[in-house]
């Protein structure tokens, strides 16, 4: 059994660990692997509850990824239980894992090993790990280490193997994936991300390509030209965080509202046959220290103006219980109740934008990948990230055309 909390990079490494256990004839069918997340205190509490529930049922639990990393390495038991003392009574039932099998230095970059059946219908392909940006709300640099990229050859090989096995859709992922090829995530001009995308188009035949969360500062002219290719599905997700220059500066982000306007406007106006059905996703933090009501309204207006159709929004988390972030020490801290109110307002406005987008897509044709089968119903996402549930004579992995 396994539980993955949020991160697509975790899904990539989970495949490796399950393959490792399989190849070493280690039966973990009664155990639980937990892919942890530390993006907020709420995220930490969720995986902790899952772990405790399993332990109380006398299951062995393997815990890995951000929750067990410190300064790019797996924590010692002493470090881990000092942060999570509520688990200390279960020490004999817990095993902390490295990021991936056979690699005890997370500063090294992953390679394509431990080939096995893919857990998901789509293939999560990690192209990059780590980040050097030092955003004041984030623990990632303490957990995942500095920016490093997989080789082009290794990425292409993994995609081609997936396609040879019948795979039809990949998702490119990473901690700051558009920084691929650069020395540092603080040097966006060094990014070779567009070169990688061009190589995937040229040297693979995978028909459906998705790209997970993008940093807007890494996108060059070549990127926008490539996005006209219909093999790149019309859903583009950005790590935005705020539309306020003041807040972005306090966050130590590497761009401003003017650049966001350029990038999102260009995405909205891509020369594609499905231009009017392009979906834009965004990560947003509400109630960041120093965010006045006026600054918050700039973010609200951004969601409306650019038509954000998929939103991952959450109140700022100071990580008060475990491992506080630098922004916890900033002045003008906003009460949590107010952070939640702003988040609720933003989600309500997004819901309106989303409903309008879904209505616009009604009675239009889409090709969809069948991903889940539950209770005789099939679950899938359209190319532009509208979820559908419908009965029919299909099987997982089918790509079918249908009227929404």
ZITARA-V891606 format. One record per helix or strand. SS is the DSSP state (@ for helix, = for strand). FROM is the first residue (numbers start at 1). LEN is the number of residues. If there is no record, write none. Layout:
# ZITARA-V891606
SS|FROM|LEN + SS|FROM|LEN
This chain:
# ZITARA-V891606
=|2|3 + @|8|16 + =|32|5 + @|41|16 + =|61|5 + @|66|3 + =|69|2 + =|73|2 + @|77|7 + @|85|9 + =|94|3 + =|100|1 + =|103|1 + =|123|7 + @|140|4 + =|148|2 + @|152|13 + =|169|6 + @|177|3 + @|188|3 + @|193|11 + =|208|4 + =|214|1 + @|216|3 + @|221|6 + =|232|1 + =|235|7 + @|245|7 + @|257|12 + @|275|3 + =|279|8 + @|293|13 + =|308|8 + @|326|4 + @|336|26 + =|365|10 + =|377|5 + =|387|4 + =|399|5
